[in-house]
Structures are given as structure tokens and as C-alpha cells.
Amino acid sequence: MGLRVCGAPIIMAGMKLLYTAFDAYPGHKGAQAHIRSNLFAAKENGYRATLLCLGTSGSFRDPESSAAVHACALNEENLLRRSEAFGRFVSSKADTMIDDPPDIIHFRDIWSGIPLLGHSISRKGRTVFEVNGLPSVELPARFPRLARNSSFIRRLRAMEDECLKLSDRVISISARTTRYLTERGCEPGKISFVPNSTAWTSIDGDPEIPQCIAASISGADKVILYTGTLAAWQGIPTLVNALAHLKHRQDFLLVVIASNRRNMSRLRRYIAARGLAQRTIIHDRLSHPAALSLYGQAYACVAPLARGPRNELQGCCPLKIIEAMASGTPVVASDLPVIREIIDDGVDGMLTVPDSPRSLAHALEALMDDRPMRTRLASAARDKARRVFTARLYSERLGTLYASLLGGNGNAVFDR
């Protein structure tokens, strides 16, 4: 299978991609799975990829995508000092590429975007700014007190605007994100819509699920699964309070797979205070193949996203929803515009009133009491994810974007 533009091959030998991410790789968050998808898409489209990221492994060859990975180990706890150090790391690596610059420079954050756009290699390659989230929106959602620091937020927005202005192309992951970027002044013609995709990672074989989880779910009738960070905008309190309304039932187990340990102790106390400690398993940093296996074993997955600028103004494209759907597991999620881009209520999932434990409890109970409905939703969810959010389609979209930057007209199709 090859990628072509109007009959002419767009893959040229030796095409180079520099991809940068202010995230650790490999890792256990949705960001790492998304990075993996980009590296695989680069390989599928014939690019020799180099990834600059955070991590502890130094330089290595990614065994799955064959990308050259250079990880910057930073012990700095302060986010801003860490981002500045990462920017210096990116600049130093760019210095080594001056005589052999990449054809495409693709970055997913302003911390690497600013130094790259100011570097001489950006004048020799084409630049792509992938907007999964902007710090001026994300950081106040994570640290609410930052919202009161107006001068700091203005500085972040100025950096974001610089990246939006100077980049040759901007990637948006949702229609809501696209609207937000145009409202911010980004030229609509330079925005490409590339939503998240199902996982590239195979779950063939027997992924190592921790024994404490495996033993618990083997005896549970209905596993209600939550995966992701424990940040406030994820709506975890809404989920816990919803299940507290249902604790008279004896047929469900809540499994929480946290991508890191931040707020975990607080969550345990919150769960215990609502009488759910014996009905809940909490585990952190599960491997991606094991998480995918868990999706397939769950009765339902829950994405109770809270209302607020991060989810409603900026937008998002939750990878966990797409991967759960592709695993044939129905998702119960908040009824927000970004979620309606993915789920059709009552057709391939269930939508509930945001921030309403009673609404979520009602939907979960209805789903638990109606296995035929669960089967119908699961089948439709799998069909949609494998039709609309496939890894192959993601690769095609990214390949088309790169081709248009390098002189093609962007009308790429697959040879079959």
C-alpha cells in the first residue's frame, strides 16, 4: 500500500521529520499514545522520524516505529523552569541538524515551538503546530489560582499566538478547537482537522494486567472503568458521587486507572468518605496494551468531563473514548459539544448532564439493567470507531497534510 497524490507518489526517499513533545515517551498517558500514533504515521508515510521529548532513557531507537528518540531527563519540579530547560534542549538538538535539516518540523507545544520557529532550521523545513491543548487554558484548569495571574496568562497567549502565526500549518483535533483557534485569530486556511485515532498498539497475546486488578475483575459482574488523569476537569467527583447513589447495588466494581499519582491520595479519601472503598480498585500507570485489554473487559467506560473553558471553549478529543469504543465497550460521557462530535446519544454511547451525579447514576443504572441495550451500543461504538477513527485514516490525513506542505495538492488517497 502506497500513498499517492493525483497518481504521483508523494513519498520521496530520505524525507525527514522532526517531532517534538513536552511529554515523556514512552509512558502511560493519552499523550504518549498520541505520540506513538504520530511516529507510526510518519513511518507509514515513508518519513525518517526523530522525536525530541521528556524522559529518562537518553537516546534510543523506538522499537515499534523505528524513530530515533532523544529524551531530555529533567528533575526540575517547577513547570516553567522545566519548560525553559526543554526549550534549550530542543535548540541544542536543532543546532546539530543545521547541515541536514528536517523537511517537516512538527511540534505539539509552545515550549518547543518558540525555539524551533526562531531557529534557522525552520527556514529550511515546513512547520506544523499540533494543538492538543494550549497552556493559557490548560494550566488554569490544572492550577485554578493561575487564572488570577493575568500578566502570566497574557504572556502565555502571546507565545501561543506567535506559534499560530508563524507555523505553516496548524492541526486541530476537534471542531470546537478549530472554532477556538479561528476566534483567536488563526487563519482558517492553515488549520487542518486531524482527530485522534484508535491505537496502533497490538494487544495480541496476554498483556500484563496487575494481579490485584485481574483477580478483582474476574469476580465482578459489571466493571465500570475510568482511565486518565485525576485532574478536576476530568469530572472524577461526579463519577464517585454517581456511584454513591448506586452503592445499594452489589453487581458493579469501579476500576480507576490513573495515568499518574497526582491527586490519588485525595481520591482515595473521597471514595472512602462515600462508602465505596470496598467497591473500587485504583491503579496507576498501567501499560498501554494492558489498558486496551481492560477496555475490552469492562461493562462500560465513563468519561464524566466537567464543564469549563478547557472542555467547552478550547475543546479536546479524548483518546480514551475512542479506544474504548474501538474495544467494543459503550461509553457514558458528559453531554458536551466535543463529546457529541464522537458519540451519538443512544446510538453508540450515552450522554449525561455535565457535573450531575444523578444524571450519570441514572444512565449507568439503565445500562447495567439492560444488557441488550449494552450489546447494541457496544456494537455500534465498535463499528463507528473502526470506520471513523482508524489508525489508517489518521496516517492518511497526516500524510496528506505533509504532502501539501511539501508541494503536493493534498488530495491523497490510498492505493489498495
ZIQUIBEL-V475750 format. One record per pair of residues at least 24 apart in sequence whose ideal C-beta (glycine too) atoms are under 10 Angstrom apart, sorted by the first residue. I is the first residue (numbers start at 1). GAP is how many residues later the second one is. D is the distance in whole Angstrom. If there is no record, write none. Layout:
i = [I,I]
gap = [GAP,GAP]
d = [D,D]
This chain:
i = [1,1,1,1,1,1,2,2,2,2,2,3,3,3,3,3,3,3,3,3,3,3,3,3,3,4,4,4,4,4,4,4,4,5,5,5,5,5,5,5,5,5,5,5,5,6,6,6,6,6,6,7,7,8,8,8,9,9,9,9,10,10,10,10,10,10,10,10,10,10,10,10,10,11,11,11,11,11,11,11,12,12,12,12,13,13,14,14,14,14,14,15,15,15,15,15,15,15,15,15,15,15,16,16,16,16,16,16,16,16,16,16,16,16,16,17,17,17,17,17,17,17,17,17,17,17,17,17,17,17,17,17,17,17,17,18,18,18,18,18,18,18,18,18,18,18,18,18,18,18,18,18,18,18,18,18,18,18,19,19,19,19,19,19,19,19,19,19,19,19,19,19,19,19,19,20,20,20,20,20,20,20,20,20,20,20,20,20,20,20,20,20,20,20,20,20,20,21,21,21,21,21,21,21,21,21,21,21,21,21,22,22,22,22,22,22,22,22,22,22,22,22,22,22,22,22,22,22,23,23,23,23,23,23,24,24,24,24,24,24,24,24,24,24,25,25,25,25,25,25,25,25,25,25,26,26,26,26,26,26,26,26,26,26,27,27,27,27,27,27,27,27,28,28,28,28,28,28,28,28,28,28,28,28,29,29,29,29,29,29,29,29,29,30,30,30,30,30,30,30,30,30,30,30,30,30,30,30,31,31,31,31,31,31,31,32,32,32,33,33,33,33,33,33,33,33,33,33,33,33,34,34,34,34,34,34,34,34,34,35,35,35,35,35,36,36,36,36,36,36,36,36,36,37,37,37,37,37,37,37,37,37,37,37,37,38,38,38,38,38,38,38,38,38,38,38,38,39,39,39,39,39,39,40,40,40,40,40,40,40,40,40,40,40,40,41,41,41,41,41,41,41,41,41,41,41,41,41,41,42,42,42,42,42,42,42,42,43,43,43,44,44,44,44,44,44,44,44,45,45,45,45,45,45,45,45,45,45,46,46,47,47,47,47,47,47,47,48,48,49,49,49,50,50,50,51,52,52,52,52,52,52,52,52,52,53,53,53,53,53,54,54,54,54,64,64,64,65,70,79,79,79,79,79,79,80,80,80,80,80,82,83,83,83,83,83,83,84,84,85,86,86,86,87,87,87,87,87,87,87,88,89,90,90,90,90,91,91,91,91,93,93,94,94,94,94,94,95,95,95,96,97,97,97,98,100,101,102,102,103,103,103,104,104,104,104,104,104,104,104,105,105,105,106,106,106,106,106,106,106,106,107,107,108,108,108,109,109,109,109,109,109,110,110,110,110,110,110,110,110,110,110,110,110,111,111,112,113,113,113,113,113,113,113,114,114,114,114,114,116,116,116,117,117,117,117,117,118,118,122,122,122,125,125,125,126,126,126,126,126,126,126,126,126,127,127,127,127,127,127,127,128,128,128,128,128,128,128,128,128,128,128,128,129,129,129,129,129,129,129,129,129,129,129,129,129,129,129,130,130,130,130,130,130,130,130,130,131,131,131,131,131,131,131,131,131,131,131,131,131,131,131,131,131,131,132,132,132,132,132,132,132,132,132,132,132,133,133,133,133,133,133,134,134,134,134,134,134,134,134,134,134,134,135,135,136,136,136,136,136,137,137,137,137,137,137,137,137,137,138,138,138,138,138,138,139,140,140,140,141,141,141,141,141,141,141,141,141,141,142,142,142,142,142,142,143,143,144,144,147,157,160,160,161,161,164,164,165,168,168,169,169,169,169,171,171,171,171,172,172,173,173,173,173,173,173,173,174,174,174,174,174,174,174,174,174,174,175,175,175,175,175,175,176,176,176,176,176,176,176,176,176,176,176,176,176,177,177,177,177,177,177,177,178,179,179,179,179,180,180,180,180,180,181,181,183,184,192,192,192,192,192,192,192,193,193,193,194,194,194,194,194,194,194,194,195,195,195,195,195,195,195,195,195,195,196,196,196,196,196,196,196,196,196,196,196,197,197,197,197,197,197,197,197,197,197,197,197,197,197,197,197,198,198,198,198,198,198,198,198,198,198,198,198,198,198,198,198,199,199,199,199,199,199,199,199,199,199,199,200,200,200,200,200,201,201,201,201,201,201,201,202,202,203,203,203,203,203,203,203,203,203,203,204,205,205,206,206,206,207,207,207,207,207,207,207,207,207,208,208,208,208,208,209,209,209,209,209,209,209,209,209,210,210,210,210,210,212,212,212,213,213,213,213,213,213,213,213,213,213,214,214,214,214,215,216,216,216,216,217,217,217,217,217,217,217,218,219,220,220,220,220,220,220,220,220,220,220,221,221,221,221,221,221,221,222,222,222,222,222,222,222,222,222,222,222,222,223,223,223,223,223,223,223,223,223,223,223,223,224,224,224,224,224,224,224,224,224,224,224,224,224,224,224,224,225,225,225,225,225,225,225,225,225,225,225,225,225,225,225,225,225,225,225,226,226,226,226,226,226,226,226,226,226,226,226,226,227,227,227,227,227,227,227,227,227,227,227,227,227,227,227,227,227,227,227,227,228,228,228,228,228,228,228,228,228,228,228,229,229,229,229,229,230,230,230,230,230,230,230,230,230,230,230,230,231,231,231,231,231,231,232,232,232,232,233,233,233,233,233,233,233,233,234,234,234,234,234,234,234,234,234,234,234,235,235,235,235,235,235,235,235,235,235,235,235,235,235,236,236,236,236,236,236,236,236,237,237,237,237,237,237,237,238,238,238,238,238,238,238,238,238,238,238,238,238,238,238,239,239,239,239,239,239,239,239,239,240,240,240,240,240,240,240,240,240,241,241,241,241,241,241,241,241,241,241,242,242,242,242,242,242,242,242,242,242,242,242,242,242,243,243,243,243,243,243,243,243,243,243,243,244,244,244,244,244,244,244,244,245,245,245,245,245,245,245,245,246,246,246,246,246,246,246,246,246,247,247,247,247,247,249,249,249,249,249,250,251,251,251,252,252,252,252,252,252,253,253,253,253,253,253,254,254,254,254,254,255,255,255,255,255,255,255,255,255,256,256,256,256,256,256,257,257,257,257,257,257,257,257,257,257,257,258,258,258,258,258,259,259,259,259,259,260,260,261,288,291,291,291,291,292,292,292,292,293,294,294,294,295,295,295,295,295,295,295,295,295,296,296,296,296,296,296,297,297,298,298,298,298,298,298,299,299,299,299,299,299,299,299,300,300,300,300,300,300,300,300,300,300,300,300,300,300,301,301,301,301,301,301,301,301,301,302,302,302,302,302,302,302,302,302,303,303,303,303,303,303,303,303,303,304,304,304,304,304,304,304,304,304,304,305,305,305,305,305,305,305,305,306,306,306,306,307,307,307,307,307,308,308,308,311,311,311,311,311,312,312,312,312,314,315,316,317,317,317,318,319,321,321,321,321,322,322,322,322,322,322,323,323,324,324,324,324,324,325,325,325,325,325,325,325,325,325,325,325,325,326,326,326,326,326,326,326,326,326,327,327,327,327,328,328,328,328,328,328,328,328,328,328,329,329,329,329,329,330,330,330,330,330,330,330,330,330,330,330,331,331,331,331,332,332,332,332,332,332,332,333,333,334,334,335,342,342,342,342,342,343,343,343,343,344,344,344,344,346,346,346,346,347,347,347,347,347,348,348,348,348,348,348,348,348,348,348,349,349,349,349,349,350,350]
gap = [43,391,394,413,414,415,42,43,44,412,413,41,42,43,392,393,396,397,399,400,405,409,410,411,412,395,399,404,407,408,409,410,411,394,395,398,399,401,402,403,404,405,406,407,408,402,403,404,405,406,407,406,408,395,400,401,37,394,399,406,35,36,389,390,392,393,394,396,397,398,399,400,402,33,34,35,36,388,391,392,34,35,91,394,33,35,32,33,34,86,89,27,30,31,32,33,34,87,88,89,387,391,26,31,32,33,34,81,84,85,86,87,88,89,109,24,25,26,28,29,30,31,32,33,34,50,85,86,87,88,89,108,111,381,385,29,31,32,33,34,50,72,75,76,79,83,84,85,86,87,88,89,94,98,103,104,107,109,28,30,31,32,33,34,48,50,83,85,86,87,88,89,93,109,111,30,31,32,33,50,66,67,69,70,73,74,85,86,87,88,89,91,92,93,95,96,110,30,31,32,33,65,85,86,87,88,90,91,109,111,30,31,32,50,57,60,61,64,65,68,85,86,87,88,89,90,91,113,30,31,32,85,86,109,29,30,31,32,33,47,48,49,50,236,26,27,28,29,30,32,37,42,44,46,27,29,31,36,37,38,43,45,261,262,26,27,28,232,233,258,260,261,199,229,230,231,232,256,257,258,259,260,262,263,198,199,200,229,230,231,256,259,290,102,166,197,198,199,229,258,261,286,287,288,289,290,292,293,77,78,101,102,198,228,288,227,256,287,163,164,165,166,167,168,255,258,259,286,287,290,74,96,98,139,162,163,283,285,360,27,30,32,34,73,26,28,29,31,163,164,165,252,355,28,159,160,161,162,163,164,282,354,357,358,361,27,29,68,70,92,133,156,159,162,356,357,360,25,26,27,28,30,161,24,25,26,27,157,159,160,161,351,354,355,358,24,153,156,159,350,351,353,354,355,356,357,358,360,361,24,25,62,64,353,356,357,360,24,157,352,156,347,348,350,351,352,354,355,59,350,351,353,354,355,356,357,358,367,353,356,55,56,57,59,351,352,355,54,55,53,55,57,43,47,52,55,34,37,38,40,41,42,55,60,64,33,36,37,55,59,28,31,32,35,136,137,138,135,26,32,56,60,63,64,67,31,55,59,72,76,29,26,27,28,29,31,52,27,31,26,25,26,29,24,25,26,27,28,29,31,27,26,24,25,26,29,24,25,27,28,26,28,24,25,26,27,28,24,25,26,25,24,27,28,26,24,24,24,25,299,302,303,24,64,65,294,297,298,301,302,24,62,63,24,61,63,65,292,295,296,299,56,60,24,25,63,24,25,26,29,51,54,24,25,26,46,47,48,49,50,51,52,53,54,24,48,51,46,47,49,50,51,53,54,45,46,48,49,52,47,50,51,45,46,48,49,50,44,48,44,45,46,43,280,281,41,42,43,275,276,278,279,280,281,36,39,40,41,42,43,278,39,40,41,42,43,62,64,66,270,273,274,277,31,34,35,36,37,38,39,40,41,42,43,52,57,61,62,37,39,40,41,42,43,62,64,268,29,32,33,36,39,40,41,42,43,46,47,49,50,53,55,60,183,184,39,40,41,42,45,64,182,183,184,185,187,40,44,177,181,182,183,25,26,27,29,30,43,46,47,50,176,180,24,25,24,25,48,173,178,43,96,171,172,173,174,176,177,178,93,95,171,172,176,178,171,168,169,170,90,91,92,93,165,167,168,169,170,173,87,89,90,91,120,168,88,89,88,164,162,27,24,26,24,25,26,27,25,236,237,232,233,235,236,24,226,227,230,143,145,142,143,144,145,146,165,168,140,141,142,143,144,163,164,165,167,168,140,142,162,163,165,166,135,136,137,138,139,140,141,160,161,162,163,164,165,136,137,138,139,140,161,164,137,134,135,136,158,129,132,133,134,135,133,134,130,130,205,206,208,209,212,213,218,124,204,208,123,199,200,202,203,204,206,207,122,124,127,146,147,193,194,198,199,202,120,121,122,123,124,125,126,127,146,193,198,120,122,125,126,129,188,191,192,193,194,195,196,197,198,200,201,94,121,124,125,127,128,129,187,188,190,191,192,193,194,195,196,89,90,92,93,96,120,123,124,127,128,192,88,191,192,194,195,86,87,88,90,91,122,190,87,90,85,86,87,88,89,90,91,92,93,124,85,84,88,83,84,87,79,80,81,82,83,84,85,86,87,78,79,81,82,85,74,77,78,80,81,82,84,85,88,71,73,76,77,80,69,70,71,40,42,44,68,69,70,73,77,81,84,76,79,80,83,66,37,39,64,65,36,38,64,77,80,81,82,79,34,31,32,33,34,35,59,61,77,78,79,28,29,30,31,32,78,147,27,29,30,31,76,77,78,142,145,146,149,152,29,30,31,32,58,71,74,75,76,77,78,106,28,29,30,31,32,55,56,74,75,76,77,78,108,140,143,144,28,29,30,31,32,56,66,69,70,72,73,74,75,76,77,95,99,104,106,28,29,30,31,32,54,56,72,75,76,77,78,94,28,29,30,31,32,59,64,65,67,68,71,74,75,76,91,92,93,94,96,97,28,29,30,31,32,75,77,90,91,92,93,29,30,31,33,34,26,28,29,30,31,32,33,34,36,37,52,54,28,29,31,32,75,79,31,74,76,78,72,73,74,75,76,77,78,83,24,29,69,70,71,72,76,77,84,86,100,67,68,69,70,71,72,73,76,98,99,119,120,122,125,27,30,31,34,35,66,68,70,30,33,37,67,69,118,120,64,66,67,68,96,114,115,116,117,118,119,120,121,122,123,32,63,64,65,93,118,121,122,125,27,30,31,33,34,36,40,64,117,29,33,35,63,114,115,116,117,119,120,60,62,90,110,114,115,116,117,118,119,120,121,122,123,28,31,32,33,36,37,59,114,117,118,121,27,29,30,31,32,35,113,117,29,112,113,115,116,117,119,120,30,33,111,114,115,116,118,119,122,27,28,29,31,32,30,115,116,119,120,29,48,117,118,27,47,48,112,113,116,25,26,27,28,45,46,25,26,27,28,48,25,26,27,28,31,39,42,43,46,24,25,26,27,28,46,24,25,26,27,28,29,33,34,37,38,63,24,25,26,27,28,25,26,27,32,61,24,25,24,35,29,32,33,36,31,32,34,35,34,30,33,35,25,28,29,30,31,32,33,34,36,27,28,30,31,32,33,30,32,26,29,30,31,32,33,30,31,65,68,69,72,75,79,24,29,30,31,32,49,50,63,64,67,68,74,77,78,24,26,28,29,30,31,32,48,80,29,30,31,32,48,50,58,61,62,28,29,30,31,33,36,39,40,46,28,29,30,48,50,51,52,53,55,56,28,29,30,31,33,34,49,50,28,30,48,49,27,29,46,47,48,28,46,47,25,26,27,28,43,24,25,26,42,24,26,25,24,25,72,24,70,28,60,64,68,59,62,63,66,67,68,62,66,25,54,57,58,61,24,52,53,55,56,57,58,59,60,61,63,64,55,56,57,58,59,60,63,64,65,51,54,55,58,47,49,50,51,52,53,54,55,57,58,45,48,49,52,53,37,43,44,45,46,47,48,49,50,51,52,46,47,50,54,27,28,31,32,34,35,45,27,30,25,26,24,39,42,43,46,47,34,37,38,41,33,36,37,40,27,30,31,34,29,30,33,34,37,28,29,30,31,32,33,34,35,36,37,28,29,31,32,35,24,27]
d = [9,9,10,6,6,7,10,10,9,8,5,8,6,8,8,7,5,8,10,8,10,6,8,6,8,10,9,9,10,7,7,8,6,9,8,5,8,10,9,4,6,7,6,5,8,8,7,10,6,9,9,10,10,10,8,10,9,10,10,10,8,8,7,9,8,4,9,7,9,5,10,10,7,10,6,3,8,8,10,9,8,10,9,8,8,10,9,9,7,10,9,9,8,6,5,7,10,9,5,8,8,8,10,7,5,8,7,8,8,8,4,5,7,10,8,10,5,10,9,10,4,7,5,7,9,8,6,7,5,8,6,9,9,10,8,10,8,5,8,7,10,9,8,8,7,8,4,9,7,5,7,8,10,8,8,10,7,10,9,6,7,5,7,9,8,10,9,8,8,5,7,8,10,9,9,9,7,4,7,10,9,10,10,6,9,9,8,7,4,7,8,9,4,8,9,7,10,7,7,5,8,10,9,8,5,7,10,8,9,10,9,8,6,9,10,8,6,6,9,9,9,8,4,9,5,6,10,10,6,6,9,8,8,10,7,5,5,8,9,7,10,10,10,10,6,10,4,7,6,9,8,10,7,7,9,8,8,8,10,9,9,9,9,8,9,9,8,8,9,8,10,9,9,9,9,5,8,8,4,6,7,7,10,8,10,8,7,10,4,7,9,10,9,9,8,8,7,9,7,10,10,10,10,7,4,6,10,9,8,10,7,9,10,9,9,9,7,10,9,9,10,6,8,8,6,9,9,6,9,8,8,9,7,9,6,9,9,6,10,10,10,10,10,8,8,7,7,10,8,6,7,8,10,10,7,6,9,8,6,9,9,7,6,8,9,9,9,7,8,8,10,10,10,10,9,10,7,8,4,8,5,9,9,7,5,10,9,9,10,5,9,7,9,7,10,9,9,9,9,8,9,6,4,9,8,4,7,10,9,10,7,9,8,9,8,9,8,7,10,9,9,9,8,9,4,9,9,7,10,6,9,7,4,9,10,7,8,9,8,10,9,8,7,10,10,9,7,9,10,9,9,9,8,8,7,10,9,7,6,10,6,9,9,7,9,9,10,10,10,9,8,10,7,9,8,8,9,8,10,10,9,8,9,9,10,9,10,10,9,10,9,8,8,4,9,10,9,8,10,9,5,7,9,5,6,9,7,5,9,10,8,9,9,5,6,8,4,8,8,6,10,10,10,5,8,5,8,8,9,9,10,5,9,9,8,10,5,9,10,8,9,6,6,9,9,10,9,5,7,7,10,9,9,6,10,9,8,9,9,8,10,8,8,6,9,8,9,9,8,10,10,9,8,6,9,8,10,10,5,6,10,8,5,10,8,9,10,8,9,8,4,9,8,7,6,10,7,7,9,9,10,10,7,7,9,5,7,9,9,8,9,9,9,9,9,9,5,7,10,8,9,4,7,10,9,7,5,5,7,10,9,6,7,5,8,6,10,8,10,9,7,8,7,9,5,7,10,8,4,9,7,5,7,10,10,9,9,10,9,9,8,4,9,8,10,8,10,9,9,8,10,6,6,6,7,10,6,9,9,6,10,9,9,9,9,9,9,6,10,9,9,10,10,8,8,10,9,9,7,7,9,7,9,5,10,9,9,9,8,9,8,10,6,8,7,6,10,10,9,9,8,10,9,5,6,10,7,4,9,9,9,9,6,8,10,10,9,8,8,7,7,5,10,9,6,7,4,8,9,9,6,8,8,9,9,10,10,8,10,9,8,8,10,7,8,8,9,10,10,6,6,9,8,6,10,9,8,7,8,9,7,7,4,10,9,9,10,9,4,6,5,10,8,5,10,6,9,7,10,8,8,10,6,9,8,8,7,3,8,9,9,5,5,10,10,7,10,6,4,7,8,8,10,8,9,10,8,9,9,10,6,5,6,9,9,9,10,8,9,8,5,8,10,9,10,8,10,9,10,7,10,5,6,9,7,5,10,8,8,8,8,7,9,8,8,9,5,8,5,10,9,6,9,9,7,8,10,8,7,9,9,9,9,5,6,5,8,7,3,8,9,10,9,9,6,6,8,4,9,6,7,10,5,6,6,9,9,8,7,9,9,6,9,8,9,6,7,9,7,10,5,10,9,9,9,5,6,9,7,10,10,7,9,9,5,8,9,5,5,10,9,8,9,9,8,10,10,10,8,9,7,9,4,4,8,7,5,9,9,7,8,6,9,9,8,9,9,5,9,6,7,9,9,6,7,10,8,7,10,7,10,7,8,6,10,6,8,9,7,10,10,10,10,9,10,6,8,10,5,7,7,8,8,6,8,10,9,8,8,7,4,10,8,9,9,9,10,8,10,8,4,7,8,8,9,9,5,4,7,9,4,7,9,9,5,10,9,7,5,8,6,9,8,6,5,5,8,9,9,5,7,5,7,9,9,9,7,7,6,8,6,9,7,9,8,9,8,5,8,7,10,9,6,7,8,4,8,7,5,7,9,8,8,10,7,7,5,7,9,10,10,10,7,5,8,8,9,9,8,4,8,7,8,6,10,8,8,9,7,9,9,10,9,5,10,9,8,9,8,7,6,10,8,10,8,9,6,10,7,5,7,7,8,8,5,8,8,9,6,4,6,8,6,9,9,10,10,8,7,9,9,8,7,8,9,7,5,9,6,9,5,6,9,10,10,8,7,6,7,10,9,9,10,10,9,8,4,5,4,9,10,9,9,6,7,7,10,9,8,10,6,8,9,10,7,9,9,7,10,9,8,9,8,9,4,9,7,8,9,10,8,6,7,5,10,9,6,10,10,6,9,5,9,8,7,10,9,8,6,6,9,6,7,8,9,8,9,7,10,10,10,9,4,9,8,8,8,8,9,8,8,4,7,8,4,4,9,9,6,9,9,8,10,6,7,8,9,9,9,7,7,9,9,4,7,6,10,7,8,10,6,7,9,4,9,9,8,10,9,10,10,6,10,7,6,8,8,6,6,10,7,9,10,8,7,10,9,9,7,10,7,7,9,8,10,6,10,6,7,7,10,9,6,4,7,9,9,8,5,8,8,10,7,9,7,10,7,7,5,7,9,10,9,8,6,8,9,5,9,6,7,10,9,7,7,4,8,9,7,7,9,9,10,6,7,8,9,9,8,10,10,6,9,9,7,9,10,9,9,8,6,5,9,8,4,8,5,10,10,9,9,4,7,7,9,8,7,8,10,5,9,10,8,8,9,8,7,9,7,9,9,7,5,7,6,9,8,9,7,6,8,7,9,9,9,8,5,7,5,7,9,9,10,7,5,7,10,10,9,7,9,7,6,8,4,7,10,7,9,9,9,8,7,6,8,8,8,9,9,10,6,7,4,10,6,8,7,7,9,7,9,6,6,8,7,10,5,6,10,9,9,6,9,6,9,8,6,7,8,9,9,9,10,8,7,9,8,9,8,9,9,9,10,9,6,9,5,10,8,9,9,10,8,10,8,7,9,9,9,4,6,9,6,4,9,9,8,8,6,10,9,4,6,7,8,10,9,9,7,8,9,10,5,7,10,7,4,9,9,10,9,9,6,7,8,7,9,6,9,9,4,5,9,9,6,10,9,10,7,10,10,7,5,6,10,7,9,9,9,9,8,9,10,8,9,9,8,10,10,8,9,10,8,10,8,9,10,8,10,9,8,6,9,9,9,6,9,9,4,4,9,8,5,8,6,9,8,6,9,10,7]
